[in-house]
Amino acid sequence: LSVVIAILGGYTGFGLAARIRATPGVSRRTLLSGAAGFLAVGIWTMHFVGMLAASIPADTVYLVLPTIVSFLICALVVGISLFFLSIGEPSQRRVVSSAVLLGAGIASMHYVGIHGLAGNFAIEHDGAMVLLSVLVAIVAAYGGLRAFLARQDGIRLILSSIAFGVAVSGMHYTAMYGMHFVPL
């Protein structure tokens, strides 16, 4: 379910983003905001649905501020990435930069959200899995952005949405594999 949510968020967000270049003025900003919003909601919701599958201590609570900040990080980074790709012709450098920003943003949102978990435990991360989760997010984000830019309708939109869903989910589940709750 979490992967499907990420794919649907990607499909809706990329579908809106595909119309940005052809739309002038205020409508362009509205489309950019909507695309960033749908992508951010897809990422954020995927992570919380994914947390339902995690084995977490029974006394765990979610702290409000880190949870909200994690969403805001996500929305901001996605918006900036889409903005970079929507102005002018996207160069290889701009696509790579957007993918790195998007992947790092997804990872930042995840780790800020994870540290919004509170209870009678400490959270430890395996450093290698943290690096791998960030790498998975960046590489899959690049694939999703590349597929999206190649052609922005039909099968390419579906492929970019699937790559986006894999990026978000792959990052989340890789990071969760390397996370451990240590009782206090």
Stockholm file with secondary structure:
# STOCKHOLM 1.0

chainA/1-184         LSVVIAILGGYTGFGLAARIRATPGVSRRTLLSGAAGFLAVGIWTMHFVGMLAASIPADTVYLVLPTIVSFLICALVVGISLFFLSIGEPSQRRVVSSAVLLGAGIASMHYVGIHGLAGNFAIEHDGAMVLLSVLVAIVAAYGGLRAFLARQDGIRLILSSIAFGVAVSGMHYTAMYGMHFVPL
#=GR chainA/1-184 SS CHHHHHHHHHHHHHHHHTTSTTSCHHHHHHHHHHHHHHHHHHHHHHHHHHHHTSCCCTTCEECHHHHHHHHHHHHHHHHHHHHHHHSSSCCHHHHHHHHHHHHHHHHHHHHHHHTTEESSEEEEECHHHHHHHHHHHHHHHHHHHHHHHHCCSHHHHHHHHHHHHHHHHHHHHHHHHTEEEEEC
#=GC SS_cons         CHHHHHHHHHHHHHHHHTTSTTSCHHHHHHHHHHHHHHHHHHHHHHHHHHHHTSCCCTTCEECHHHHHHHHHHHHHHHHHHHHHHHSSSCCHHHHHHHHHHHHHHHHHHHHHHHTTEESSEEEEECHHHHHHHHHHHHHHHHHHHHHHHHCCSHHHHHHHHHHHHHHHHHHHHHHHHTEEEEEC
//
